[in-house]
């Protein structure tokens, strides 16, 4: 990998399949996929590997299913085909899973931020001219295994990488995305496990159901909070030496009473899985114990 002051270029010496080097644009983030140019679809022989019927192949068709490899992880994907009414040629699209799109947002964080800025402005004007930079992603198609391989080729490094890294996956930014992209459905923003040391970097962790873990003493604790950072700064007699945490951000309109009800339901569900203090019948799936003192019977 070759790095400049603000850029990172991955030198490719291991290209094994036909490659399309694509500019990273908002279609990856907003639509979770991209149109495949006709010349690329022809080179990859998508008509053969993803056969359509009279120009139509949808996501619900098993023949559209594929896998997408990125950073040593495998994600589900689809290749679809449509035949526009006013066009003579079929249009192929490559679709990515939500999990892969989240990963792309973190790797191509500057393009992601620029897209959100554009949406906040109402997509008025050419923001690529106003904030000029390019990021590129290599897309290969492995015809033998019928899957795609993605490689970040050219990335633009943010000025404050740790801040941007935390912001890219934060519920605060996801809430902004939901607003500007008019996503009004009931959405809960999930987070992964993090070390206790990361607590001060949390952004937008409000109205949450959280889980604490004490890895040394094999304990799990479930709670709810209006403000996660404030809540976790307090002492926990039930799990005083917790080492890790994770949380789910509930929809903004949920009331305190609804949040507490979800907490109680989650605690009761955990009690049926782990050894607990209330004698709730449990299948004890591991050697961890539930540390909560109050558990509904």
C-alpha positions as CSV (number, residue, x, y, z in Angstrom):
1,X,0.0,0.0,0.0
2,X,1.4,3.4,-1.0
3,X,0.4,6.4,1.1
4,X,0.4,10.1,0.3
5,X,-0.3,13.0,2.7
6,X,-4.1,12.5,2.4
7,X,-4.5,9.4,0.2
8,X,-3.9,5.7,0.3
9,X,-3.3,3.6,-2.9
10,X,-3.4,-0.2,-2.8
11,X,-0.9,-1.4,-5.5
12,X,-2.4,-4.5,-7.2
13,X,-0.1,-7.4,-8.1
14,X,-2.7,-10.1,-7.4
15,X,-5.4,-9.4,-9.9
16,X,-6.7,-12.8,-11.0
17,X,-10.0,-11.9,-12.8
18,X,-11.4,-9.3,-15.1
19,X,-11.5,-6.0,-13.2
20,X,-13.7,-3.0,-13.2
21,X,-12.2,0.0,-11.4
22,X,-15.2,2.0,-10.3
23,X,-15.5,5.5,-8.8
24,X,-17.1,5.4,-5.3
25,X,-20.3,7.4,-5.6
26,X,-23.6,7.7,-3.7
27,X,-25.2,4.7,-5.5
28,X,-23.2,2.4,-3.2
29,X,-24.4,4.1,-0.1
30,X,-28.0,5.2,-1.0
31,X,-29.0,2.3,-3.2
32,X,-26.8,-0.4,-1.8
33,X,-25.5,-1.3,-5.3
34,X,-24.4,-0.1,-8.7
35,X,-25.4,-0.3,-12.3
36,X,-22.9,-2.5,-14.2
37,X,-21.8,-0.8,-17.5
38,X,-22.7,-2.7,-20.6
39,X,-19.0,-3.3,-21.6
40,X,-18.3,-4.7,-18.1
41,X,-21.4,-7.0,-18.1
42,X,-20.3,-8.3,-21.5
43,X,-16.7,-8.9,-20.3
44,X,-18.0,-10.7,-17.2
45,X,-20.6,-12.7,-19.3
46,X,-23.3,-11.9,-16.8
47,X,-25.9,-13.2,-19.2
48,X,-24.4,-16.6,-18.9
49,X,-23.7,-16.7,-15.1
50,X,-27.0,-14.9,-14.2
51,X,-29.5,-15.9,-16.9
52,X,-32.6,-13.8,-17.2
53,X,-36.0,-14.4,-18.8
54,X,-36.8,-11.9,-21.5
55,X,-34.6,-9.3,-19.9
56,X,-35.8,-9.8,-16.3
57,X,-34.0,-11.2,-13.3
58,X,-35.1,-10.1,-9.8
59,X,-33.6,-10.3,-6.3
60,X,-36.2,-12.9,-5.4
61,X,-34.9,-15.3,-8.0
62,X,-32.4,-17.8,-6.7
63,X,-30.4,-17.4,-9.9
64,X,-29.6,-13.8,-8.9
65,X,-27.8,-14.8,-5.7
66,X,-24.1,-14.4,-5.4
67,X,-21.4,-13.7,-2.8
68,X,-19.2,-10.6,-2.4
69,X,-15.8,-10.8,-0.8
70,X,-14.3,-7.7,0.9
71,X,-11.5,-7.5,3.4
72,X,-11.4,-11.2,4.0
73,X,-15.1,-11.4,4.8
74,X,-17.9,-12.8,2.7
75,X,-21.3,-11.1,2.2
76,X,-24.5,-12.0,0.3
77,X,-25.3,-10.1,-2.9
78,X,-27.5,-10.2,-6.0
79,X,-27.1,-9.6,-9.7
80,X,-30.3,-8.4,-11.3
81,X,-31.4,-7.6,-14.9
82,X,-34.0,-5.3,-16.3
83,X,-35.1,-4.2,-19.8
84,X,-36.0,-0.5,-19.8
85,X,-39.2,0.3,-21.9
86,X,-37.4,3.0,-23.8
87,X,-34.0,1.3,-24.2
88,X,-32.8,-1.4,-26.5
89,X,-30.3,-2.9,-24.0
90,X,-30.6,-4.9,-20.8
91,X,-29.3,-3.3,-17.6
92,X,-27.5,-5.3,-15.0
93,X,-27.1,-4.2,-11.4
94,X,-24.9,-5.6,-8.6
95,X,-26.5,-5.3,-5.2
96,X,-24.8,-5.4,-1.8
97,X,-26.0,-6.4,1.7
98,X,-26.6,-3.9,4.4
99,X,-23.6,-5.2,6.3
100,X,-21.3,-4.7,3.4
101,X,-22.6,-1.2,2.7
102,X,-21.8,-0.3,6.4
103,X,-18.3,-1.6,5.9
104,X,-17.9,0.4,2.7
105,X,-19.0,3.5,4.5
106,X,-16.2,3.1,7.0
107,X,-13.5,2.4,4.4
108,X,-14.6,5.2,2.0
109,X,-15.5,7.5,4.8
110,X,-14.8,10.7,3.0
111,X,-17.1,9.8,0.0
112,X,-19.7,8.8,2.5
113,X,-19.5,12.1,4.4
114,X,-19.6,14.1,1.1
115,X,-22.8,12.2,0.1
116,X,-24.5,13.0,3.4
117,X,-23.4,16.7,3.0
118,X,-25.0,16.6,-0.5
119,X,-28.2,15.2,0.9
120,X,-28.4,17.7,3.7
121,X,-28.2,20.5,1.0
122,X,-30.9,18.9,-1.0
123,X,-28.6,17.6,-3.7
124,X,-28.3,21.1,-5.1
125,X,-25.2,21.9,-7.1
126,X,-22.1,19.7,-7.9
127,X,-20.5,19.0,-4.6
128,X,-17.8,16.9,-6.3
129,X,-16.5,20.1,-7.9
130,X,-16.8,22.0,-4.6
131,X,-15.1,19.3,-2.6
132,X,-12.9,17.6,-5.2
133,X,-11.4,14.2,-4.5
134,X,-11.9,10.7,-5.8
135,X,-12.0,7.3,-4.2
136,X,-11.9,4.1,-6.3
137,X,-12.9,0.5,-5.7
138,X,-11.8,-2.5,-7.7
139,X,-14.6,-5.0,-8.6
140,X,-13.5,-8.4,-9.9
141,X,-15.8,-11.2,-11.0
142,X,-14.6,-14.8,-10.4
143,X,-16.4,-16.7,-13.1
144,X,-15.3,-20.1,-11.7
145,X,-16.8,-19.5,-8.2
146,X,-19.5,-17.1,-9.5
147,X,-18.7,-14.4,-6.9
148,X,-17.3,-10.9,-6.7
149,X,-14.2,-9.6,-5.1
150,X,-14.0,-6.0,-3.9
151,X,-10.7,-4.1,-3.1
152,X,-10.3,-0.5,-2.0
153,X,-7.9,0.9,-4.5
154,X,-7.7,4.6,-3.9
155,X,-8.9,6.1,-0.6
156,X,-8.8,9.7,0.7
157,X,-7.7,9.8,4.4
158,X,-9.7,12.1,6.7
159,X,-7.8,14.8,8.6
160,X,-8.9,13.3,12.0
161,X,-9.0,9.6,11.3
162,X,-10.0,8.3,14.7
163,X,-12.9,10.9,15.0
164,X,-14.1,10.0,11.5
165,X,-13.8,6.3,12.2
166,X,-16.0,6.6,15.3
167,X,-18.5,8.9,13.5
168,X,-18.8,6.6,10.5
169,X,-20.5,3.9,12.5
170,X,-22.2,6.0,15.1
171,X,-26.0,6.0,15.6
172,X,-25.8,9.8,15.4
173,X,-24.7,9.7,11.8
174,X,-27.2,6.9,11.0
175,X,-30.0,9.1,12.4
176,X,-28.9,11.9,10.1
177,X,-28.9,9.4,7.2
178,X,-32.4,8.3,8.0
179,X,-33.6,11.9,8.1
180,X,-32.0,13.1,4.8
181,X,-32.8,9.9,2.9
182,X,-36.4,9.9,4.3
183,X,-36.2,6.5,5.9
184,X,-39.3,6.7,8.1
185,X,-39.7,3.0,9.0
186,X,-39.2,1.6,12.5
187,X,-35.5,1.4,12.8
188,X,-33.2,0.2,15.6
189,X,-29.5,1.0,15.2
190,X,-27.4,-1.9,16.4
191,X,-23.8,-1.6,17.6
192,X,-21.0,-4.1,18.1
193,X,-19.1,-5.0,21.2
194,X,-16.6,-2.3,22.3
195,X,-14.0,-2.1,25.1
196,X,-14.9,0.0,28.1
197,X,-12.1,2.4,27.0
198,X,-14.2,3.5,24.0
199,X,-17.1,4.9,26.1
200,X,-16.0,8.5,25.9
201,X,-16.0,8.5,22.1
202,X,-19.6,7.5,21.8
203,X,-21.8,9.8,19.7
204,X,-25.6,9.7,19.7
205,X,-25.9,6.9,22.3
206,X,-29.3,8.0,23.6
207,X,-32.5,6.0,24.2
208,X,-30.8,2.7,24.3
209,X,-30.9,-0.9,25.5
210,X,-27.4,-1.9,26.5
211,X,-25.5,-5.0,27.5
212,X,-22.4,-5.1,29.8
213,X,-19.9,-8.0,29.8
214,X,-17.3,-9.0,32.5
215,X,-15.0,-11.3,30.5
216,X,-12.9,-12.3,33.5
217,X,-15.8,-13.2,35.9
218,X,-18.1,-14.5,33.1
219,X,-21.0,-12.1,33.7
220,X,-23.6,-10.4,31.5
221,X,-25.8,-7.5,32.5
222,X,-28.7,-5.9,30.6
223,X,-30.0,-2.3,31.1
224,X,-31.7,0.7,29.6
225,X,-30.6,4.3,29.5
226,X,-31.7,7.7,28.2
227,X,-28.0,8.7,27.9
228,X,-25.6,5.7,27.7
229,X,-22.4,7.6,28.6
230,X,-23.9,9.2,31.7
231,X,-25.5,5.9,32.8
232,X,-22.3,3.8,32.4
233,X,-20.3,6.3,34.4
234,X,-22.2,5.2,37.4
235,X,-21.2,2.3,39.6
236,X,-22.7,-1.2,39.0
237,X,-22.8,-3.3,42.2
238,X,-24.1,-6.2,40.2
239,X,-21.3,-6.2,37.7
240,X,-18.6,-3.8,39.1
241,X,-15.7,-5.0,36.9
242,X,-17.4,-5.0,33.5
243,X,-14.9,-4.8,30.6
244,X,-17.1,-4.5,27.4
245,X,-20.4,-3.0,26.3
246,X,-22.7,-2.9,23.3
247,X,-26.1,-1.2,22.8
248,X,-29.1,-0.8,20.5
249,X,-30.5,2.7,19.8
250,X,-34.3,2.7,19.8
251,X,-36.4,4.9,17.5
252,X,-36.6,8.5,18.6
253,X,-40.3,8.4,19.3
254,X,-40.2,5.6,21.8
255,X,-41.2,6.7,25.3
256,X,-39.3,6.0,28.6
257,X,-42.0,3.4,29.6
258,X,-41.7,1.6,26.3
259,X,-37.9,1.5,26.6
260,X,-38.2,0.0,30.2
261,X,-40.6,-2.6,28.9
262,X,-38.1,-3.6,26.2
263,X,-35.4,-3.8,28.8
264,X,-37.5,-6.1,31.1
265,X,-38.3,-8.3,28.1
266,X,-34.6,-8.6,27.1
267,X,-33.6,-9.4,30.7
268,X,-36.2,-12.1,30.9
269,X,-35.0,-13.5,27.6
270,X,-31.4,-13.6,28.7
271,X,-32.4,-15.3,31.9
272,X,-33.8,-18.2,29.9
273,X,-30.3,-18.6,28.3
274,X,-27.9,-18.0,31.2
275,X,-27.7,-19.0,34.8
276,X,-29.5,-16.3,36.8
277,X,-30.2,-15.0,40.3
278,X,-34.0,-15.5,40.2
279,X,-34.3,-19.2,39.6
280,X,-35.7,-18.7,36.1
281,X,-35.5,-22.0,34.2
282,X,-32.5,-21.7,31.9
283,X,-30.9,-23.9,29.3
284,X,-27.5,-22.3,30.3
285,X,-26.0,-22.1,26.9
286,X,-22.6,-21.1,28.3
287,X,-20.6,-20.7,31.5
288,X,-21.6,-17.0,31.7
289,X,-24.2,-15.8,34.3
290,X,-26.8,-13.1,34.1
291,X,-25.8,-10.4,36.7
292,X,-29.2,-8.6,36.9
293,X,-30.9,-8.7,40.3
294,X,-34.5,-7.9,39.0
295,X,-35.9,-10.4,36.6
296,X,-39.6,-10.9,35.8
297,X,-41.0,-14.3,36.5
